[in-house]
Amino acid sequence: MNANADTEKNFNYFFGLLNLAAVFCIVWFLWYIFMNPNTVMKLYTPMYGFSLVVVFLSGIILMTKVIDYSAFIEKLPAAENIIWRGIIMTIVAFLLMLFLVYIVFWGFIGKFGIAYFSPDSIVAAGGIGAEPYAARENASTAIVYFFTAFLWISLFWSVGFGRWPWQKLSSGVIAWSRIFAIFFFVSIVYAVLFHPHVCYLFYPAQSKAGVDPWWGELVGTGSAFFGLGLVLCTLFWIIISDMLWEGYPWKWFEKDGEGTFVKALVTFIATFVLGMIMLFILTKIMNVVWDEAFVGGQYTDGPDFRYIHAGEIAGFFILAAFILKNYFNNFPNTGPIWLRALIRTIIALVIGMLFYWFYYSPLATFFLAKVVGFAQPGDTPLVWVLLFLSIIMVQWEFFEGWPLKKSKD
């Protein structure tokens, strides 16, 4: 929904702030129950909890951006009731997460195709590190990488292609076509950016299954954290151009309001280049703060940490963009689009840095039981950020913004 001057005038920003505070409390409660290492479920190991959260968010994206469930949800008897509709779709997303992790990857692909997607298959294969905890962490790492690639391609596809080239076909044909097309390219991205690293998580390395990470000499590390950081920095530009820039400048390449091949190509190249520039700038800033990284460096001195930390910073900015769009009506909504886009981007960067400060402050140590300091091996803010994003998307996609927004457009 594109906001305008009238909606800005009528929007209750204080209510939006209260709503954000309520969502923050919900995220904290879920974190306390499921992720906090000192409480109930203790899923934040961290990769196991990371994999569950990223798959849950991917399930939401699959339902909303790929399948476009709104074309089918109206057939449900409870579709007119926002609350029941939201509950049903949230349960579906949760069940989809369980299905993808435990049935598709642990139970099928990991057992009959690629062993490292299943903890049981890793343990059964034996070797150094093939004990249940380490096996689950390695399998979870591979799943995180796969669905990070999915988030990139699916959100790019939504912004760039949209319904093209199937816009004249039925909603069912569009949904299945996008599913197969997106997962085809996700498989390629995963194989090139992440698979080589996963093969080297084991000893001896699975050198015949995956090449030596080709980016090693280029970026100073064989870790796929390089690819993870690059993808997240690229996702930042895809998301803010869609949400804060109202689809510009990519809209200039549309035809009859639909995506085109040219639009998708320009969107992909431009956001990828901007992502590389962002990754370069953030790592240079870290060089100023922590000095130059070096091969074999530990914690903040490691090149691998610098790349994933750039992705983590991009994650904070992405979270800020969602908050500005949904809880503060994409403020401001007056003036030319280039000025609105510029101001919104600056606001999102400021909010993102505030979240960055919060996460690395004593407050997060108290609220999240996080490890004190930067670059701890058992800590990544991406899990908390993705959980926060998931709850925001549940409210705005499944509950249609209720209670902040009480009626359909």
C-alpha positions in Angstrom: 0.0 0.0 0.0 1.5 3.4 -1.0 0.8 6.0 1.6 -0.2 9.5 0.8 -0.7 12.8 2.5 -4.2 11.9 3.7 -3.1 8.6 5.3 -0.2 10.4 6.9 -2.6 13.0 8.4 -4.9 10.3 9.8 -2.2 7.8 10.9 -1.8 7.5 14.7 1.9 7.5 15.2 1.6 7.1 19.0 -0.5 4.0 18.5 2.1 2.8 16.0 4.8 3.2 18.7 2.7 1.3 21.2 2.1 -1.5 18.7 5.9 -1.7 18.1 6.4 -1.9 21.8 3.9 -4.7 22.0 5.6 -6.6 19.2 9.0 -6.1 20.9 7.5 -7.7 24.0 6.2 -10.6 22.0 9.6 -11.2 20.4 11.2 -11.1 23.8 8.7 -13.6 25.2 9.3 -16.0 22.3 13.0 -15.5 22.7 12.7 -16.3 26.4 10.8 -19.5 25.8 12.6 -20.8 22.7 16.0 -19.3 22.3 17.3 -18.1 25.7 20.1 -20.5 26.7 19.1 -20.3 30.3 15.4 -21.0 30.1 13.1 -23.6 28.5 13.8 -24.8 25.0 17.4 -23.6 24.6 17.3 -23.7 20.8 19.8 -20.9 20.4 22.9 -23.1 20.0 23.1 -20.9 17.9 22.9 -22.6 14.5 20.0 -24.9 15.4 17.8 -22.0 16.5 19.1 -19.9 13.5 17.9 -22.6 11.1 14.4 -22.8 12.5 13.9 -19.0 12.5 15.3 -18.5 8.9 13.1 -21.4 7.7 10.0 -19.9 9.5 10.6 -16.5 7.8 11.2 -18.3 4.5 7.9 -20.1 4.9 6.2 -16.7 5.4 7.9 -15.3 2.3 7.0 -18.5 0.3 3.3 -18.1 1.2 3.1 -14.3 0.7 5.6 -13.4 -2.1 5.9 -16.6 -4.1 2.6 -18.4 -3.8 0.6 -15.2 -3.2 -1.7 -17.0 -0.8 -4.2 -14.2 -0.9 -5.5 -15.6 -4.2 -6.5 -18.8 -2.3 -7.2 -17.7 1.2 -10.5 -16.2 0.4 -11.9 -19.7 -0.1 -11.5 -20.4 3.6 -14.7 -20.0 5.7 -12.8 -17.8 8.2 -11.2 -15.6 5.6 -13.4 -12.6 6.4 -12.4 -12.7 10.1 -9.0 -11.1 10.3 -8.1 -12.8 13.7 -9.1 -16.3 12.6 -7.4 -15.8 9.3 -4.2 -14.7 11.0 -4.2 -17.6 13.4 -4.8 -20.1 10.6 -2.0 -18.7 8.4 0.4 -18.5 11.3 -0.2 -22.2 12.2 0.3 -23.1 8.5 3.6 -21.2 8.4 4.8 -23.0 11.6 3.8 -26.4 10.2 5.6 -25.5 7.0 8.7 -24.8 8.9 8.5 -28.2 10.7 7.9 -29.9 7.3 10.8 -28.2 5.5 13.3 -28.8 8.3 12.5 -32.2 9.7 10.8 -33.9 6.7 12.3 -32.4 3.6 15.9 -31.7 4.8 16.5 -34.0 7.8 14.3 -36.8 6.6 14.6 -36.8 2.8 17.4 -34.8 1.2 19.8 -35.5 4.1 19.1 -39.3 4.1 18.8 -39.9 0.4 20.8 -37.2 -1.3 23.2 -34.8 0.5 24.2 -36.3 3.9 25.2 -33.0 5.6 21.6 -31.8 5.6 20.7 -34.5 8.2 22.3 -34.8 11.7 21.6 -38.5 11.7 23.4 -39.0 8.4 26.4 -37.1 9.6 26.6 -39.2 12.7 26.1 -42.4 10.7 29.0 -41.5 8.4 31.4 -41.2 11.3 34.6 -39.3 11.4 35.9 -36.5 13.5 33.1 -34.3 14.8 30.4 -36.7 14.0 28.7 -36.5 17.4 25.0 -35.4 17.8 25.5 -31.8 18.8 28.2 -30.9 16.3 26.3 -32.8 13.6 23.1 -30.9 14.3 25.0 -27.6 14.2 26.6 -28.4 10.8 23.3 -29.6 9.3 21.7 -26.4 10.6 24.4 -24.3 9.1 23.8 -25.8 5.7 20.0 -25.2 6.0 20.7 -21.5 7.1 22.7 -21.0 3.9 20.1 -22.6 1.6 17.3 -20.5 2.9 19.3 -17.4 2.9 19.7 -18.0 -0.8 16.0 -18.6 -1.0 15.2 -15.2 0.7 17.5 -13.4 -1.8 16.0 -15.0 -4.9 12.4 -14.9 -3.8 12.4 -11.3 -2.7 14.4 -10.3 -5.8 11.9 -12.2 -8.0 9.0 -10.4 -6.3 10.5 -7.0 -6.9 12.0 -7.6 -10.3 9.8 -10.1 -12.2 6.6 -10.0 -10.1 4.1 -12.2 -12.0 6.0 -12.0 -15.3 6.0 -14.0 -17.6 2.8 -15.8 -16.4 0.7 -12.7 -15.6 -2.1 -13.8 -18.0 -2.4 -17.3 -16.5 -4.3 -18.5 -13.5 -3.1 -17.9 -10.0 -2.4 -21.6 -9.5 -0.1 -21.7 -12.6 1.7 -18.5 -11.5 2.3 -20.0 -8.0 3.7 -23.3 -9.2 5.7 -21.7 -11.9 7.4 -19.3 -9.5 8.0 -22.1 -7.0 9.9 -24.2 -9.5 11.8 -21.2 -11.1 12.8 -19.7 -7.8 14.0 -23.0 -6.3 16.0 -23.7 -9.5 18.0 -20.5 -9.1 18.2 -21.0 -5.3 19.9 -24.3 -5.9 22.5 -22.7 -8.2 23.2 -19.8 -5.8 23.6 -22.3 -2.9 25.9 -24.6 -4.9 28.2 -21.7 -5.9 28.2 -19.5 -2.8 27.7 -21.9 0.1 28.1 -25.6 -0.8 31.9 -25.4 -1.1 32.3 -24.1 2.5 29.9 -26.7 4.0 32.0 -29.5 2.4 35.0 -28.2 4.3 33.2 -28.2 7.7 34.2 -31.9 8.0 37.5 -33.7 8.3 38.6 -35.0 6.0 37.0 -32.4 3.7 34.6 -33.6 1.2 36.9 -32.5 -1.6 35.2 -34.6 -4.3 31.8 -33.3 -3.5 32.6 -29.6 -3.5 35.5 -27.5 -4.8 37.8 -25.6 -2.5 36.0 -22.3 -1.7 36.8 -20.3 -4.9 36.5 -17.0 -3.0 39.2 -17.9 -0.5 42.2 -16.0 -2.0 40.0 -13.2 -3.2 38.5 -12.2 0.2 41.0 -13.8 2.7 38.7 -16.5 4.0 37.2 -19.8 2.8 34.2 -19.2 5.1 30.8 -18.8 3.4 30.2 -15.9 5.8 31.5 -13.9 2.8 28.5 -15.1 0.7 26.1 -14.6 3.7 27.3 -11.0 4.2 27.1 -10.3 0.5 23.5 -11.7 0.2 22.3 -9.8 3.2 23.8 -6.5 2.0 22.1 -7.1 -1.4 18.8 -7.9 0.3 19.0 -4.6 2.1 18.8 -2.7 -1.3 16.1 -5.0 -2.6 13.9 -4.4 0.5 14.4 -0.6 0.9 13.8 0.0 -2.8 10.6 -1.9 -2.6 9.4 -0.6 0.7 10.9 2.8 1.3 11.5 3.9 -2.3 8.0 2.6 -3.4 9.4 0.4 -6.0 11.6 3.0 -7.7 13.7 3.2 -9.8 12.8 -0.3 -11.0 9.2 0.8 -11.7 10.4 2.7 -14.7 11.1 -0.6 -16.5 7.6 -2.0 -16.0 5.1 -2.6 -18.8 1.4 -2.2 -18.1 2.1 -2.3 -14.3 3.8 -5.7 -14.6 7.4 -6.8 -14.3 9.6 -7.4 -17.3 12.8 -9.2 -18.1 14.6 -5.9 -18.4 13.2 -4.7 -15.0 14.4 -7.9 -13.4 17.8 -7.8 -15.0 18.4 -4.1 -14.0 17.1 -4.8 -10.5 19.4 -7.8 -10.0 22.5 -6.2 -11.3 22.0 -2.8 -9.6 21.1 -4.3 -6.2 24.0 -6.8 -6.4 26.5 -4.1 -7.2 25.1 -1.9 -4.4 25.4 -4.9 -2.1 29.0 -5.4 -3.0 29.7 -1.7 -2.4 27.9 -1.8 1.0 29.9 -4.9 2.0 33.2 -3.1 1.0 32.3 0.1 2.9 31.2 -1.7 6.1 34.4 -3.9 6.1 36.5 -0.8 5.6 34.8 0.9 8.5 35.6 -2.2 10.6 39.2 -2.0 9.5 39.3 1.5 10.9 37.8 0.4 14.2 39.6 -2.9 14.7 42.6 -2.6 12.3 43.1 -4.8 9.3 41.8 -8.3 9.4 44.2 -11.2 8.7 44.0 -14.9 7.8 43.9 -16.9 11.0 42.7 -13.9 13.0 40.3 -14.7 15.8 37.1 -13.0 16.8 37.1 -9.4 15.5 40.4 -9.9 13.7 39.0 -12.7 11.5 38.0 -11.9 7.9 35.1 -14.3 8.3 33.6 -12.3 11.2 34.0 -9.0 9.3 31.8 -10.4 6.4 29.1 -11.9 8.6 29.1 -8.8 10.7 28.5 -6.6 7.6 25.5 -8.9 7.0 24.3 -8.5 10.6 24.5 -4.7 10.2 22.5 -5.0 7.0 20.0 -7.1 9.0 19.5 -4.3 11.5 18.8 -1.8 8.7 16.3 -4.2 7.1 14.5 -4.5 10.4 14.4 -0.7 10.6 12.9 -0.5 7.1 10.1 -2.9 8.1 9.4 -0.9 11.3 9.3 2.5 9.5 7.1 1.1 6.8 4.6 -0.7 9.0 4.5 1.1 12.3 5.3 4.7 11.2 3.4 4.7 7.9 6.5 5.1 5.8 7.1 8.6 7.1 7.3 11.1 5.4 4.6 10.9 2.8 4.8 14.3 1.2 7.2 15.8 -1.3 8.7 14.3 -4.4 9.5 10.6 -4.4 13.3 11.1 -4.4 13.1 13.3 -1.3 10.8 10.9 0.5 13.0 8.0 -0.4 16.2 9.8 0.8 14.6 10.8 4.2 13.2 7.4 4.8 16.5 5.7 4.0 18.3 8.0 6.5 15.7 7.4 9.1 16.0 3.6 8.6 19.8 3.8 8.9 19.5 5.7 12.2 16.9 3.3 13.6 19.1 0.4 12.5 22.1 1.8 14.3 19.9 2.2 17.4 19.1 -1.4 17.3 22.8 -2.2 16.8 23.6 -0.2 19.9 20.8 -2.0 21.8 22.0 -5.5 20.8 25.6 -4.8 21.8 24.6 -3.0 25.0 24.1 -4.5 28.5 20.4 -4.3 27.9 20.6 -7.2 25.4 22.7 -9.1 27.9 19.8 -8.8 30.3 16.8 -9.2 27.9 18.3 -11.9 25.6 21.0 -13.5 27.7 23.4 -12.8 24.9 27.2 -13.2 25.2 28.9 -10.0 26.2 30.9 -8.3 23.4 31.5 -8.6 19.7 32.4 -11.7 17.6 31.5 -14.3 20.1 31.4 -17.8 18.6 28.0 -18.6 20.2 26.3 -15.4 19.1 24.8 -13.7 16.1 22.2 -11.0 16.1 20.7 -12.3 12.9 18.6 -14.8 14.8 17.0 -12.1 16.9 16.6 -9.8 13.9 14.9 -12.6 11.8 12.6 -13.5 14.7 11.6 -9.9 14.9 11.0 -9.7 11.2 9.0 -12.9 11.3 6.6 -11.5 13.9 6.3 -8.2 12.0 5.4 -10.1 8.8 2.9 -12.4 10.7 1.1 -9.3 11.9 1.1 -7.4 8.6 0.6 -10.3 6.2 -1.5 -12.7 8.1 -3.4 -10.4 10.5 -3.4 -7.5 7.9 -1.9 -5.1 10.4 -4.5 -5.8 13.2 -4.9 -4.1 15.6 -3.0 -1.1 14.2 -5.0 -1.4 11.0 -8.6 -2.7 11.6 -10.1 -2.9 8.1 -9.1 -4.2 4.7 -7.9 -1.8 2.0 
